[in-house]
Amino acid sequence: MIKGVIFDLDGVIVSTDQLHYKSWKRMADKEHIYFDDTINHRLRGISRMASLDIILEIAQKKYTDQEKLELAKYKNDYYVTLLEELSEKDILPGVMNILEILKRMNIKIAIGSSSRNAKKILKNIGLFDTFEAISDGTNISKSKPDPEVFLKAAKMLNISPSESAVVEDALSGIEAAKNAGMTAFATGDAKSSPIKDYDFEDLLEICKK
């Protein structure tokens, strides 16, 4: 029986893909590194530093750990300025209705995101107080597909992994959910995952069982 649902943030609750793209592109252009939508797509669901390593795969120089930290900060500083544009209007269609229904069903809800900016995003879109727990990039050391972020969210909700469901739009997120021993609901690109349990549209029906 599902007692709690853990939502990824980007691409599930709100879309910040274009903001990430603009920020990484600005950083890559500064370093004269080629960057496009295809490369950006590979960054979905993984941490900032893991994303940077992917971008630097085709760089003409080797970067020290300190230089990498500086590049990540450059990207994030710009990204944070772009986040100021976010508001309630950026919440993805249908999200508010599903959250309200889950609350009426007494099913706990949490965020499980690799983003270190998750709390800021939730505040900007007016949902910070909606979730009973927020597990994000500030309290994990391993990126998806490692299950850490979801296991910590379930612990915050005081439920077991077997009682937890995850909603994800990234393949790495679905893998992380299954690695955690949780039920995986897929939306967006993650619907192509061969290891998902259900599509996002089935969430409310499954939660009733």
C-alpha positions as CSV (number, residue, x, y, z in Angstrom):
1,M,0.0,0.0,0.0
2,I,1.4,3.4,-1.0
3,K,1.5,5.8,2.0
4,G,3.7,8.5,0.5
5,V,4.6,9.9,-2.9
6,I,8.0,11.5,-3.6
7,F,8.0,13.9,-6.5
8,D,11.0,14.9,-8.6
9,L,11.0,18.7,-9.1
10,D,12.3,19.7,-12.5
11,G,10.0,18.4,-15.2
12,V,7.5,17.1,-12.8
13,I,6.3,20.0,-10.6
14,V,7.8,22.8,-12.6
15,S,9.9,23.0,-15.8
16,T,13.2,24.7,-15.5
17,D,14.9,23.0,-18.4
18,Q,15.3,26.2,-20.4
19,L,16.8,28.0,-17.5
20,H,19.3,25.2,-17.0
21,Y,20.0,25.3,-20.7
22,K,20.6,29.0,-20.8
23,S,22.9,28.8,-17.7
24,W,25.0,25.9,-19.0
25,K,25.2,27.5,-22.5
26,R,26.5,30.7,-21.0
27,M,29.2,28.8,-19.1
28,A,30.1,26.7,-22.1
29,D,30.3,29.7,-24.4
30,K,32.6,31.4,-21.9
31,E,34.9,28.4,-22.1
32,H,34.5,28.0,-25.8
33,I,33.0,24.5,-25.4
34,Y,30.3,23.3,-27.8
35,F,26.9,22.9,-26.1
36,D,23.5,22.1,-27.6
37,D,20.1,20.6,-26.7
38,T,21.4,17.0,-27.2
39,I,24.1,17.5,-24.5
40,N,21.7,19.4,-22.3
41,H,19.3,16.4,-22.5
42,R,22.0,14.2,-21.0
43,L,22.0,16.3,-17.9
44,R,18.5,15.6,-16.8
45,G,18.1,14.2,-13.3
46,I,21.8,14.3,-12.3
47,S,23.8,16.6,-10.1
48,R,25.5,19.9,-11.0
49,M,29.0,18.5,-10.8
50,A,28.1,15.3,-12.8
51,S,26.5,17.6,-15.4
52,L,29.6,19.7,-15.6
53,D,31.7,16.6,-16.2
54,I,29.6,15.6,-19.1
55,I,29.9,19.1,-20.7
56,L,33.7,19.0,-20.2
57,E,34.1,15.7,-22.0
58,I,34.7,17.6,-25.2
59,A,36.7,20.5,-23.7
60,Q,40.1,21.2,-25.2
61,K,41.7,21.5,-21.8
62,K,41.8,19.6,-18.6
63,Y,40.2,21.4,-15.6
64,T,41.4,21.1,-12.0
65,D,38.9,20.4,-9.3
66,Q,39.1,24.0,-8.2
67,E,38.4,25.2,-11.7
68,K,35.4,22.9,-12.0
69,L,34.0,24.3,-8.7
70,E,34.4,27.8,-10.1
71,L,32.6,26.9,-13.4
72,A,29.8,25.2,-11.5
73,K,29.4,28.3,-9.4
74,Y,29.4,30.5,-12.5
75,K,26.6,28.5,-13.9
76,N,24.6,28.4,-10.7
77,D,25.0,32.1,-10.0
78,Y,23.4,32.9,-13.3
79,Y,20.8,30.1,-12.9
80,V,19.7,31.6,-9.5
81,T,19.1,35.0,-11.1
82,L,16.9,33.3,-13.7
83,L,14.9,31.6,-11.0
84,E,13.6,35.0,-9.9
85,E,11.4,34.8,-13.0
86,L,9.5,31.7,-11.7
87,S,6.1,32.1,-10.2
88,E,2.9,30.1,-9.6
89,K,2.1,30.3,-13.3
90,D,5.1,28.0,-14.0
91,I,3.6,25.0,-12.1
92,L,3.0,22.3,-14.6
93,P,-0.6,21.6,-15.6
94,G,-2.6,19.2,-13.4
95,V,0.0,19.3,-10.6
96,M,-2.1,21.3,-8.1
97,N,-5.1,19.0,-8.6
98,I,-3.1,15.8,-7.9
99,L,-1.4,17.3,-4.8
100,E,-4.7,18.3,-3.4
101,I,-6.3,14.9,-4.0
102,L,-3.3,13.0,-2.4
103,K,-3.6,15.2,0.7
104,R,-7.3,14.4,0.9
105,M,-6.4,10.7,0.7
106,N,-4.0,11.2,3.6
107,I,-1.1,10.2,1.5
108,K,2.1,12.0,2.4
109,I,4.0,14.0,-0.2
110,A,7.6,14.9,-0.5
111,I,10.2,16.3,-3.0
112,G,13.2,14.2,-4.0
113,S,15.4,16.3,-6.2
114,S,19.1,16.5,-7.0
115,S,18.8,20.3,-7.3
116,R,20.5,22.4,-4.6
117,N,18.0,25.1,-5.5
118,A,14.9,23.1,-4.8
119,K,13.8,25.0,-1.8
120,K,14.2,28.4,-3.6
121,I,12.2,27.1,-6.6
122,L,9.4,25.8,-4.3
123,K,9.3,29.2,-2.5
124,N,9.1,31.1,-5.8
125,I,6.2,29.0,-7.1
126,G,4.4,29.1,-3.8
127,L,4.7,25.4,-2.9
128,F,7.4,25.4,-0.2
129,D,4.8,24.6,2.6
130,T,2.9,22.1,0.5
131,F,5.3,19.3,0.9
132,E,5.9,17.5,4.2
133,A,9.5,16.8,3.4
134,I,12.2,18.1,1.0
135,S,15.2,15.9,0.1
136,D,17.5,17.7,-2.3
137,G,21.0,18.4,-3.4
138,T,21.9,20.0,-0.1
139,N,21.5,16.8,1.9
140,I,22.8,14.1,-0.4
141,S,26.3,13.0,-1.6
142,K,25.3,10.7,-4.4
143,S,23.4,11.6,-7.6
144,K,20.6,9.6,-9.3
145,P,20.5,6.7,-10.2
146,D,21.8,6.3,-6.7
147,P,18.7,6.0,-4.5
148,E,20.0,8.2,-1.7
149,V,17.7,11.2,-2.3
150,F,14.6,9.1,-2.3
151,L,15.5,7.0,0.7
152,K,16.2,10.1,2.7
153,A,12.8,11.5,1.6
154,A,11.0,8.4,2.7
155,K,12.8,8.5,6.0
156,M,11.7,12.1,6.5
157,L,8.1,11.0,5.9
158,N,8.6,8.1,8.3
159,I,7.6,5.5,5.8
160,S,9.4,2.5,4.3
161,P,10.6,2.3,0.7
162,S,8.0,-0.4,0.0
163,E,5.3,2.1,1.0
164,S,6.8,4.8,-1.2
165,A,6.1,5.9,-4.8
166,V,8.2,8.1,-6.9
167,V,7.2,10.4,-9.8
168,E,10.0,11.0,-12.2
169,D,10.6,12.4,-15.7
170,A,14.2,11.2,-16.1
171,L,15.5,7.7,-16.8
172,S,18.1,8.1,-14.1
173,G,15.3,9.0,-11.7
174,I,13.3,5.9,-12.5
175,E,16.4,3.8,-12.0
176,A,17.0,5.5,-8.6
177,A,13.4,4.8,-7.5
178,K,13.8,1.1,-8.4
179,N,17.2,1.0,-6.7
180,A,15.4,2.3,-3.6
181,G,12.8,-0.5,-3.7
182,M,10.0,2.0,-4.5
183,T,7.2,2.0,-7.0
184,A,8.2,4.1,-10.0
185,F,5.7,6.3,-11.9
186,A,7.0,7.8,-15.1
187,T,6.2,11.0,-17.0
188,G,7.8,12.7,-19.9
189,D,10.9,11.0,-21.3
190,A,10.9,8.5,-18.5
191,K,7.8,6.8,-20.0
192,S,10.2,5.0,-22.3
193,S,11.9,3.3,-19.3
194,P,11.6,-0.5,-19.4
195,I,11.8,-0.7,-15.6
196,K,9.0,1.8,-14.7
197,D,6.0,0.4,-12.9
198,Y,3.3,2.8,-14.1
199,D,2.8,6.0,-16.0
200,F,2.1,9.1,-14.0
201,E,-1.5,9.1,-15.2
202,D,-2.1,5.9,-13.2
203,L,-0.9,7.5,-9.9
204,L,-4.2,8.3,-8.2
205,E,-5.8,5.0,-9.2
206,I,-2.9,3.0,-7.8
207,C,-2.8,5.0,-4.6
208,K,-6.4,4.0,-3.9
209,K,-5.5,0.3,-3.8
